[in-house]
Amino acid sequence: MHDDCSALITGLRALAAFLEANPEVPVFMPRTVLHQFPKHGSDAEMCAQVDKVAALLGTEIDSHLSPYGHYSTGLDFGPVRYDYTAILGAARARHATDDSYRGCIDPVV
């Protein structure tokens, strides 16, 4: 197991123990998602990484995100979800184009 994974597991266990020992600490999030992304590469390379993770999880690709340019899989653990998503090239380009106008328009109120 690599250092990042070990550190995450240690941190999650510490958080769970803390919350269990301190029930007065408010926790109002009905769902928590751990978002993970493959290393950038071609769409085919990133999709292959998602396919590999789907096989490890025993899950399928979530088709509901496909129209948005996301190739994703995930697994639920009660209210906690592990998501592994590739944001494909066209979606990244669309976002960059939309974001290129940020700060250029001063709306009149």
FIROTOR-836951 format. One record per atom (N, C-alpha, C, O, CB): residue number from 0; residue in one letter; atom name; x, y, z. Coordinates in steps of 0.02 Angstrom, whole numbers, plus 50000, padded with zeros to 5 digits. Each point is the difference from the previous one (the first is absolute). Glycine has a CB too. Example, Ala and Ser with C-alpha at 12.3 -4.5 7.8 and 13.67 -1.06 7.14 Angstrom:
BEGIN
ATOM   seq   type   atom       u       v       w
ATOM     0      A      N   50660   49716   50390
ATOM     0      A     CA   49955   50059   50000
ATOM     0      A      C   50045   50060   50000
ATOM     0      A      O   50052   49999   50033
ATOM     0      A     CB   49853   49942   50029
ATOM     1      S      N   50077   50112   49902
ATOM     1      S     CA   50042   50059   50003
ATOM     1      S      C   49961   50055   50037
ATOM     1      S      O   50025   50055   50008
ATOM     1      S     CB   50034   49913   49884
END
This chain:
BEGIN
ATOM   seq   type   atom       u       v       w
ATOM     0      M      N   50043   49941   50000
ATOM     0      M     CA   49957   50059   50000
ATOM     0      M      C   50045   50061   50000
ATOM     0      M      O   50049   50003   50038
ATOM     0      M     CB   49857   49936   50024
ATOM     1      H      N   50079   50110   49896
ATOM     1      H     CA   50043   50059   49995
ATOM     1      H      C   49985   50050   50055
ATOM     1      H      O   49948   49996   50033
ATOM     1      H     CB   50060   49986   49844
ATOM     2      D      N   50037   50066   50132
ATOM     2      D     CA   49996   50048   50055
ATOM     2      D      C   49936   50041   50000
ATOM     2      D      O   49970   50010   50053
ATOM     2      D     CB   50154   49995   49945
ATOM     3      D      N   49854   50019   49944
ATOM     3      D     CA   49939   50040   49997
ATOM     3      D      C   49940   49960   50024
ATOM     3      D      O   49959   50026   50039
ATOM     3      D     CB   50088   50039   49865
ATOM     4      C      N   49948   49874   50075
ATOM     4      C     CA   49944   49957   50020
ATOM     4      C      C   50003   49986   50075
ATOM     4      C      O   49949   50004   50035
ATOM     4      C     CB   50049   49944   49850
ATOM     5      S      N   50060   50036   50141
ATOM     5      S     CA   50008   49987   50071
ATOM     5      S      C   49982   50062   50041
ATOM     5      S      O   49966   49994   50052
ATOM     5      S     CB   50124   49923   49923
ATOM     6      A      N   49932   50141   50003
ATOM     6      A     CA   49984   50062   50036
ATOM     6      A      C   49925   50014   49999
ATOM     6      A      O   49972   50021   50050
ATOM     6      A     CB   50141   50024   49920
ATOM     7      L      N   49855   49943   49973
ATOM     7      L     CA   49927   50010   49995
ATOM     7      L      C   49964   49953   50048
ATOM     7      L      O   49955   50021   50037
ATOM     7      L     CB   50057   50015   49843
ATOM     8      I      N   50006   49901   50120
ATOM     8      I     CA   49967   49951   50044
ATOM     8      I      C   50010   50019   50073
ATOM     8      I      O   49953   49997   50039
ATOM     8      I     CB   50065   49913   49875
ATOM     9      T      N   50043   50109   50104
ATOM     9      T     CA   50014   50022   50068
ATOM     9      T      C   49958   50060   50019
ATOM     9      T      O   49972   50003   50055
ATOM     9      T     CB   50145   49952   49935
ATOM    10      G      N   49879   50094   49965
ATOM    10      G     CA   49960   50060   50013
ATOM    10      G      C   49926   49985   50007
ATOM    10      G      O   49967   50027   50044
ATOM    10      G     CB   50117   50038   49894
ATOM    11      L      N   49889   49891   50019
ATOM    11      L     CA   49929   49983   50004
ATOM    11      L      C   49984   49963   50065
ATOM    11      L      O   49949   50013   50032
ATOM    11      L     CB   50047   49980   49843
ATOM    12      R      N   50049   49962   50145
ATOM    12      R     CA   49990   49964   50063
ATOM    12      R      C   50003   50048   50059
ATOM    12      R      O   49960   49994   50047
ATOM    12      R     CB   50089   49902   49903
ATOM    13      A      N   49997   50151   50048
ATOM    13      A     CA   50006   50049   50055
ATOM    13      A      C   49938   50044   50003
ATOM    13      A      O   49975   50015   50054
ATOM    13      A     CB   50150   49985   49933
ATOM    14      L      N   49850   50021   49955
ATOM    14      L     CA   49939   50040   49999
ATOM    14      L      C   49941   49961   50027
ATOM    14      L      O   49962   50026   50041
ATOM    14      L     CB   50082   50037   49860
ATOM    15      A      N   49948   49875   50078
ATOM    15      A     CA   49945   49958   50024
ATOM    15      A      C   50005   49991   50076
ATOM    15      A      O   49949   50005   50035
ATOM    15      A     CB   50047   49935   49854
ATOM    16      A      N   50063   50047   50137
ATOM    16      A     CA   50009   49991   50072
ATOM    16      A      C   49984   50065   50037
ATOM    16      A      O   49968   49998   50053
ATOM    16      A     CB   50119   49914   49926
ATOM    17      F      N   49935   50144   49994
ATOM    17      F     CA   49987   50064   50031
ATOM    17      F      C   49924   50014   50003
ATOM    17      F      O   49974   50019   50052
ATOM    17      F     CB   50138   50024   49907
ATOM    18      L      N   49854   49947   49984
ATOM    18      L     CA   49928   50013   49998
ATOM    18      L      C   49962   49952   50046
ATOM    18      L      O   49951   50021   50032
ATOM    18      L     CB   50061   50020   49851
ATOM    19      E      N   50010   49897   50121
ATOM    19      E     CA   49967   49952   50045
ATOM    19      E      C   50010   50020   50073
ATOM    19      E      O   49955   49992   50041
ATOM    19      E     CB   50063   49918   49873
ATOM    20      A      N   50041   50115   50103
ATOM    20      A     CA   50015   50020   50068
ATOM    20      A      C   49971   50068   50018
ATOM    20      A      O   49995   50016   50059
ATOM    20      A     CB   50109   49917   49934
ATOM    21      N      N   49877   50106   49958
ATOM    21      N     CA   49974   50068   50011
ATOM    21      N      C   49934   50009   49963
ATOM    21      N      O   49997   50038   49952
ATOM    21      N     CB   50120   50006   50063
ATOM    22      P      N   49830   49922   50007
ATOM    22      P     CA   49937   50003   49964
ATOM    22      P      C   49968   50069   49999
ATOM    22      P      O   49954   50012   49961
ATOM    22      P     CB   50029   49871   50070
ATOM    23      E      N   50041   50164   50010
ATOM    23      E     CA   49972   50068   50000
ATOM    23      E      C   50026   50040   49940
ATOM    23      E      O   49972   50053   49984
ATOM    23      E     CB   50020   49942   50141
ATOM    24      V      N   50060   49983   49842
ATOM    24      V     CA   50026   50034   49941
ATOM    24      V      C   49950   49989   49943
ATOM    24      V      O   49985   49943   49983
ATOM    24      V     CB   50137   50042   50054
ATOM    25      P      N   49852   50070   49935
ATOM    25      P     CA   49948   49992   49948
ATOM    25      P      C   50027   49971   49935
ATOM    25      P      O   50054   50020   49977
ATOM    25      P     CB   49885   50075   50075
ATOM    26      V      N   50024   49860   49920
ATOM    26      V     CA   50014   49972   49934
ATOM    26      V      C   49933   49998   49963
ATOM    26      V      O   49957   49959   50016
ATOM    26      V     CB   50143   49971   50026
ATOM    27      F      N   49892   50114   49910
ATOM    27      F     CA   49936   50006   49965
ATOM    27      F      C   50003   49979   49927
ATOM    27      F      O   49951   50009   49964
ATOM    27      F     CB   50023   50082   50114
ATOM    28      M      N   50081   49881   49902
ATOM    28      M     CA   50006   49981   49930
ATOM    28      M      C   49968   49932   49989
ATOM    28      M      O   50025   49949   50026
ATOM    28      M     CB   50082   50119   49963
ATOM    29      P      N   49838   49930   49973
ATOM    29      P     CA   49967   49936   49989
ATOM    29      P      C   50040   49953   49955
ATOM    29      P      O   49988   49940   49998
ATOM    29      P     CB   49904   50118   50018
ATOM    30      R      N   50157   49970   49947
ATOM    30      R     CA   50039   49961   49953
ATOM    30      R      C   50070   50031   49994
ATOM    30      R      O   50006   50061   49993
ATOM    30      R     CB   49889   49903   49944
ATOM    31      T      N   50155   49995   50064
ATOM    31      T     CA   50068   50022   49991
ATOM    31      T      C   50030   49962   49941
ATOM    31      T      O   49993   49939   49996
ATOM    31      T     CB   50020   50088   50128
ATOM    32      V      N   50020   50009   49831
ATOM    32      V     CA   50028   49969   49941
ATOM    32      V      C   50075   50013   49998
ATOM    32      V      O   50023   50057   50006
ATOM    32      V     CB   49869   49956   49931
ATOM    33      L      N   50147   49933   50055
ATOM    33      L     CA   50071   50006   49989
ATOM    33      L      C   50011   49997   49925
ATOM    33      L      O   49994   49948   49969
ATOM    33      L     CB   50035   49998   50144
ATOM    34      H      N   49988   50112   49858
ATOM    34      H     CA   50011   50005   49928
ATOM    34      H      C   50073   49986   49983
ATOM    34      H      O   50045   50030   50029
ATOM    34      H     CB   49860   50055   49961
ATOM    35      Q      N   50105   49870   49964
ATOM    35      Q     CA   50067   49984   49977
ATOM    35      Q      C   50000   50004   49924
ATOM    35      Q      O   49949   49987   49967
ATOM    35      Q     CB   50074   49938   50133
ATOM    36      F      N   50034   50094   49871
ATOM    36      F     CA   50006   50011   49928
ATOM    36      F      C   50063   49966   49974
ATOM    36      F      O   50051   49998   50034
ATOM    36      F     CB   49886   50111   49975
ATOM    37      P      N   50059   49864   49930
ATOM    37      P     CA   50060   49971   49971
ATOM    37      P      C   50050   50054   49980
ATOM    37      P      O   49982   50059   49994
ATOM    37      P     CB   49951   49843   49965
ATOM    38      K      N   50129   50078   50031
ATOM    38      K     CA   50050   50048   49975
ATOM    38      K      C   49979   50021   49931
ATOM    38      K      O   49974   49961   49961
ATOM    38      K     CB   50119   49986   50108
ATOM    39      H      N   49919   50117   49915
ATOM    39      H     CA   49982   50026   49934
ATOM    39      H      C   50037   49961   49946
ATOM    39      H      O   50059   49982   50007
ATOM    39      H     CB   49919   50132   50041
ATOM    40      G      N   49987   49875   49899
ATOM    40      G     CA   50027   49966   49942
ATOM    40      G      C   49948   50006   49945
ATOM    40      G      O   49957   50044   50004
ATOM    40      G     CB   50111   49874   50067
ATOM    41      S      N   49937   50041   49880
ATOM    41      S     CA   49949   50000   49948
ATOM    41      S      C   49935   49974   50029
ATOM    41      S      O   49999   49967   50052
ATOM    41      S     CB   50088   50016   49857
ATOM    42      D      N   49858   50032   50057
ATOM    42      D     CA   49935   49974   50024
ATOM    42      D      C   50002   49924   50007
ATOM    42      D      O   49975   49973   50048
ATOM    42      D     CB   49967   50124   49897
ATOM    43      A      N   50088   49870   50006
ATOM    43      A     CA   50004   49926   50001
ATOM    43      A      C   50039   49976   50061
ATOM    43      A      O   49981   49951   50032
ATOM    43      A     CB   50011   50047   49842
ATOM    44      E      N   50064   50035   50141
ATOM    44      E     CA   50041   49980   50058
ATOM    44      E      C   49962   50010   50065
ATOM    44      E      O   50002   49957   50044
ATOM    44      E     CB   50102   50073   49892
ATOM    45      M      N   49862   50027   50071
ATOM    45      M     CA   49962   50014   50061
ATOM    45      M      C   49942   49952   50007
ATOM    45      M      O   49986   49975   50055
ATOM    45      M     CB   50048   50145   49940
ATOM    46      C      N   49931   49866   49950
ATOM    46      C     CA   49944   49952   50003
ATOM    46      C      C   50025   49930   50019
ATOM    46      C      O   49966   49964   50037
ATOM    46      C     CB   49972   50103   49876
ATOM    47      A      N   50120   49914   50062
ATOM    47      A     CA   50029   49936   50018
ATOM    47      A      C   50014   49996   50075
ATOM    47      A      O   49990   49948   50032
ATOM    47      A     CB   50061   50043   49853
ATOM    48      Q      N   49972   50065   50144
ATOM    48      Q     CA   50012   50002   50073
ATOM    48      Q      C   49934   49992   50038
ATOM    48      Q      O   49997   49964   50050
ATOM    48      Q     CB   50104   50109   49932
ATOM    49      V      N   49846   49960   49994
ATOM    49      V     CA   49935   49994   50032
ATOM    49      V      C   49974   49929   49993
ATOM    49      V      O   49972   49972   50048
ATOM    49      V     CB   50003   50150   49929
ATOM    50      D      N   50034   49848   49965
ATOM    50      D     CA   49979   49930   49990
ATOM    50      D      C   50036   49954   50048
ATOM    50      D      O   49969   49953   50027
ATOM    50      D     CB   50008   50071   49852
ATOM    51      K      N   50087   49988   50132
ATOM    51      K     CA   50039   49959   50047
ATOM    51      K      C   49973   50006   50071
ATOM    51      K      O   49992   49950   50036
ATOM    51      K     CB   50109   50064   49892
ATOM    52      V      N   49884   50048   50093
ATOM    52      V     CA   49972   50011   50067
ATOM    52      V      C   49931   49968   50006
ATOM    52      V      O   49984   49971   50052
ATOM    52      V     CB   50082   50137   49958
ATOM    53      A      N   49893   49897   49937
ATOM    53      A     CA   49934   49969   50001
ATOM    53      A      C   50006   49924   50010
ATOM    53      A      O   49961   49970   50037
ATOM    53      A     CB   49995   50121   49887
ATOM    54      A      N   50094   49879   50044
ATOM    54      A     CA   50011   49928   50009
ATOM    54      A      C   50020   49984   50072
ATOM    54      A      O   49978   49951   50029
ATOM    54      A     CB   50055   50040   49850
ATOM    55      L      N   50010   50051   50150
ATOM    55      L     CA   50021   49990   50069
ATOM    55      L      C   49942   50008   50049
ATOM    55      L      O   49995   49963   50049
ATOM    55      L     CB   50118   50078   49921
ATOM    56      L      N   49842   50006   50015
ATOM    56      L     CA   49942   50012   50044
ATOM    56      L      C   49944   49951   49987
ATOM    56      L      O   49956   49991   50042
ATOM    56      L     CB   50075   50129   49961
ATOM    57      G      N   49970   49849   49938
ATOM    57      G     CA   49944   49957   49981
ATOM    57      G      C   49939   50040   49980
ATOM    57      G      O   49943   49979   50011
ATOM    57      G     CB   50100   49933   50065
ATOM    58      T      N   49969   50147   49894
ATOM    58      T     CA   49946   50046   49981
ATOM    58      T      C   50000   50011   49925
ATOM    58      T      O   50046   49979   49964
ATOM    58      T     CB   49960   50076   50148
ATOM    59      E      N   49942   49979   49864
ATOM    59      E     CA   49995   50018   49930
ATOM    59      E      C   50014   50074   49992
ATOM    59      E      O   50006   50037   50049
ATOM    59      E     CB   49910   49870   49931
ATOM    60      I      N   50088   50114   49957
ATOM    60      I     CA   50009   50071   49985
ATOM    60      I      C   49932   50035   50008
ATOM    60      I      O   49949   49974   49976
ATOM    60      I     CB   50147   50002   49944
ATOM    61      D      N   49904   50082   50113
ATOM    61      D     CA   49938   50038   50011
ATOM    61      D      C   49982   50038   49936
ATOM    61      D      O   50032   50051   49985
ATOM    61      D     CB   49993   49959   50139
ATOM    62      S      N   49926   49966   49840
ATOM    62      S     CA   49983   50031   49935
ATOM    62      S      C   49965   50068   50008
ATOM    62      S      O   49999   50038   49953
ATOM    62      S     CB   49991   49847   50000
ATOM    63      H      N   49983   50130   50106
ATOM    63      H     CA   49963   50064   50008
ATOM    63      H      C   50047   50060   49996
ATOM    63      H      O   49976   50056   49990
ATOM    63      H     CB   49940   49884   50081
ATOM    64      L      N   50150   50050   49937
ATOM    64      L     CA   50047   50056   49995
ATOM    64      L      C   50030   50007   49931
ATOM    64      L      O   50033   50051   49986
ATOM    64      L     CB   49992   49933   50134
ATOM    65      S      N   49965   49967   49837
ATOM    65      S     CA   50029   50001   49933
ATOM    65      S      C   49982   50062   49959
ATOM    65      S      O   50044   50027   49966
ATOM    65      S     CB   49953   49850   50038
ATOM    66      P      N   49940   50146   49997
ATOM    66      P     CA   49984   50060   49960
ATOM    66      P      C   50039   50062   50020
ATOM    66      P      O   50006   50047   49961
ATOM    66      P     CB   49881   49906   50025
ATOM    67      Y      N   50141   50047   50074
ATOM    67      Y     CA   50038   50058   50025
ATOM    67      Y      C   50075   49992   49988
ATOM    67      Y      O   50039   50042   50021
ATOM    67      Y     CB   49872   49976   50065
ATOM    68      G      N   50108   49928   49881
ATOM    68      G     CA   50070   49989   49986
ATOM    68      G      C   50039   49970   50058
ATOM    68      G      O   50061   50007   50004
ATOM    68      G     CB   49932   50087   49919
ATOM    69      H      N   49972   49871   50121
ATOM    69      H     CA   50032   49966   50056
ATOM    69      H      C   49993   49925   49991
ATOM    69      H      O   49946   49976   49984
ATOM    69      H     CB   50031   50122   50094
ATOM    70      Y      N   50076   49866   49933
ATOM    70      Y     CA   50001   49927   49997
ATOM    70      Y      C   50015   49978   50070
ATOM    70      Y      O   50056   50009   50025
ATOM    70      Y     CB   49982   49985   49852
ATOM    71      S      N   49913   49976   50157
ATOM    71      S     CA   50004   49993   50072
ATOM    71      S      C   49975   49933   50025
ATOM    71      S      O   49958   49968   49968
ATOM    71      S     CB   50029   50155   50041
ATOM    72      T      N   50039   49857   50048
ATOM    72      T     CA   49975   49942   50036
ATOM    72      T      C   50005   50017   50075
ATOM    72      T      O   50035   50047   50019
ATOM    72      T     CB   49999   49871   49888
ATOM    73      G      N   49932   50044   50133
ATOM    73      G     CA   50004   50012   50072
ATOM    73      G      C   49965   49946   50039
ATOM    73      G      O   49965   49958   49973
ATOM    73      G     CB   50040   50163   50005
ATOM    74      L      N   50006   49881   50087
ATOM    74      L     CA   49972   49950   50045
ATOM    74      L      C   49977   50035   50064
ATOM    74      L      O   50037   50041   50029
ATOM    74      L     CB   50037   49868   49922
ATOM    75      D      N   49866   50074   50071
ATOM    75      D     CA   49972   50029   50061
ATOM    75      D      C   50015   49956   50060
ATOM    75      D      O   49998   49939   49997
ATOM    75      D     CB   49911   50115   49936
ATOM    76      F      N   50107   49979   50123
ATOM    76      F     CA   50010   49969   50064
ATOM    76      F      C   49953   50037   50048
ATOM    76      F      O   50022   50043   50038
ATOM    76      F     CB   50100   49923   49939
ATOM    77      G      N   49814   50016   50021
ATOM    77      G     CA   49951   50038   50038
ATOM    77      G      C   49997   50071   49972
ATOM    77      G      O   49992   50008   49940
ATOM    77      G     CB   50027   49922   50164
ATOM    78      P      N   49988   50120   49939
ATOM    78      P     CA   49997   50069   49977
ATOM    78      P      C   50066   50026   49972
ATOM    78      P      O   50006   50059   49984
ATOM    78      P     CB   49905   49960   50100
ATOM    79      V      N   50139   49937   49911
ATOM    79      V     CA   50066   50020   49974
ATOM    79      V      C   50009   49967   49932
ATOM    79      V      O   49986   49941   49991
ATOM    79      V     CB   50062   50071   50127
ATOM    80      R      N   49976   50027   49833
ATOM    80      R     CA   50010   49974   49932
ATOM    80      R      C   50071   50012   49977
ATOM    80      R      O   50028   50054   50011
ATOM    80      R     CB   49851   49967   49964
ATOM    81      Y      N   50150   49930   49994
ATOM    81      Y     CA   50064   50006   49966
ATOM    81      Y      C   49985   50008   49926
ATOM    81      Y      O   49970   49955   49970
ATOM    81      Y     CB   50092   49974   50118
ATOM    82      D      N   49959   50127   49882
ATOM    82      D     CA   49989   50014   49929
ATOM    82      D      C   50067   50005   49965
ATOM    82      D      O   50047   50031   50025
ATOM    82      D     CB   49845   50029   50000
ATOM    83      Y      N   50113   49909   49916
ATOM    83      Y     CA   50060   50006   49959
ATOM    83      Y      C   49977   50023   49931
ATOM    83      Y      O   49965   49963   49965
ATOM    83      Y     CB   50097   49945   50100
ATOM    84      T      N   49957   50152   49916
ATOM    84      T     CA   49972   50033   49941
ATOM    84      T      C   50054   50030   49956
ATOM    84      T      O   50045   50034   50023
ATOM    84      T     CB   49853   49990   50041
ATOM    85      A      N   50097   49961   49871
ATOM    85      A     CA   50041   50033   49949
ATOM    85      A      C   49958   50056   49969
ATOM    85      A      O   49945   49988   49977
ATOM    85      A     CB   50123   49906   50000
ATOM    86      I      N   49959   50166   50023
ATOM    86      I     CA   49968   50055   49966
ATOM    86      I      C   50032   50005   49932
ATOM    86      I      O   50059   50018   49993
ATOM    86      I     CB   49915   50046   50116
ATOM    87      L      N   49987   49918   49839
ATOM    87      L     CA   50027   49993   49933
ATOM    87      L      C   50018   50066   49968
ATOM    87      L      O   49976   50053   50022
ATOM    87      L     CB   49957   49843   49967
ATOM    88      G      N   50108   50102   49959
ATOM    88      G     CA   50028   50059   49968
ATOM    88      G      C   49948   50052   49980
ATOM    88      G      O   50011   50059   50012
ATOM    88      G     CB   50079   49869   49949
ATOM    89      A      N   49856   50051   50008
ATOM    89      A     CA   49949   50048   49977
ATOM    89      A      C   49969   50037   50059
ATOM    89      A      O   49987   50059   49996
ATOM    89      A     CB   49989   49868   49905
ATOM    90      A      N   50013   50038   50155
ATOM    90      A     CA   49971   50032   50059
ATOM    90      A      C   50049   50049   50031
ATOM    90      A      O   49980   50054   50022
ATOM    90      A     CB   49950   49844   49999
ATOM    91      R      N   50134   50084   49980
ATOM    91      R     CA   50051   50047   50026
ATOM    91      R      C   50005   50061   49956
ATOM    91      R      O   50007   50056   50025
ATOM    91      R     CB   50057   49848   50025
ATOM    92      A      N   49933   50087   49885
ATOM    92      A     CA   50003   50056   49953
ATOM    92      A      C   49939   50046   50008
ATOM    92      A      O   50007   50061   49998
ATOM    92      A     CB   50060   49868   49922
ATOM    93      R      N   49875   50041   50087
ATOM    93      R     CA   49938   50039   50010
ATOM    93      R      C   50005   50041   50063
ATOM    93      R      O   49981   50059   50001
ATOM    93      R     CB   49953   49853   49939
ATOM    94      H      N   50091   50058   50114
ATOM    94      H     CA   50007   50036   50063
ATOM    94      H      C   50050   50057   49993
ATOM    94      H      O   49988   50055   50025
ATOM    94      H     CB   49984   49839   50039
ATOM    95      A      N   50084   50093   49903
ATOM    95      A     CA   50050   50052   49990
ATOM    95      A      C   49972   50059   49960
ATOM    95      A      O   50014   50058   50015
ATOM    95      A     CB   50076   49855   49991
ATOM    96      T      N   49870   50071   49943
ATOM    96      T     CA   49969   50053   49960
ATOM    96      T      C   49951   50041   50042
ATOM    96      T      O   50002   50061   49999
ATOM    96      T     CB   50011   49868   49898
ATOM    97      D      N   49944   50036   50140
ATOM    97      D     CA   49952   50036   50043
ATOM    97      D      C   50037   50043   50051
ATOM    97      D      O   49980   50057   50013
ATOM    97      D     CB   49937   49850   49972
ATOM    98      D      N   50136   50066   50043
ATOM    98      D     CA   50037   50035   50053
ATOM    98      D      C   50041   50058   49972
ATOM    98      D      O   50019   50044   50038
ATOM    98      D     CB   49986   49849   50026
ATOM    99      S      N   50008   50107   49871
ATOM    99      S     CA   50042   50053   49971
ATOM    99      S      C   49966   50068   50003
ATOM    99      S      O   50033   50052   49994
ATOM    99      S     CB   50018   49863   49931
ATOM   100      Y      N   49883   50087   50085
ATOM   100      Y     CA   49964   50063   50005
ATOM   100      Y      C   49996   50026   50071
ATOM   100      Y      O   49976   50056   50012
ATOM   100      Y     CB   49958   49909   49890
ATOM   101      R      N   50090   49996   50146
ATOM   101      R     CA   49996   50020   50071
ATOM   101      R      C   50034   50068   50010
ATOM   101      R      O   50057   50009   49980
ATOM   101      R     CB   49941   49870   50055
ATOM   102      G      N   49966   50167   49996
ATOM   102      G     CA   50027   50065   50015
ATOM   102      G      C   49996   50051   49943
ATOM   102      G      O   50016   50058   50009
ATOM   102      G     CB   50058   49885   50068
ATOM   103      C      N   49903   50034   49865
ATOM   103      C     CA   49996   50045   49942
ATOM   103      C      C   49934   50037   49996
ATOM   103      C      O   49995   50051   49966
ATOM   103      C     CB   50082   49873   49973
ATOM   104      I      N   49874   50052   50095
ATOM   104      I     CA   49934   50030   49997
ATOM   104      I      C   49983   50027   50069
ATOM   104      I      O   50005   49965   50050
ATOM   104      I     CB   49958   49955   49858
ATOM   105      D      N   50017   50143   50094
ATOM   105      D     CA   49981   50032   50062
ATOM   105      D      C   49924   50011   49998
ATOM   105      D      O   49976   50048   49969
ATOM   105      D     CB   50139   50009   50044
ATOM   106      P      N   49848   49898   50019
ATOM   106      P     CA   49927   50007   49996
ATOM   106      P      C   49976   50064   50036
ATOM   106      P      O   50025   50018   50053
ATOM   106      P     CB   49965   49856   49942
ATOM   107      V      N   49963   50159   49974
ATOM   107      V     CA   49971   50060   50029
ATOM   107      V      C   49941   49978   50042
ATOM   107      V      O   49954   49966   49977
ATOM   107      V     CB   50083   50107   49926
ATOM   108      V      N   49964   49947   50158
ATOM   108      V     CA   49946   49980   50046
ATOM   108      V      C   49947   50053   50002
ATOM   108      V      O   49951   49993   50036
ATOM   108      V     CB   50130   49942   50033
END
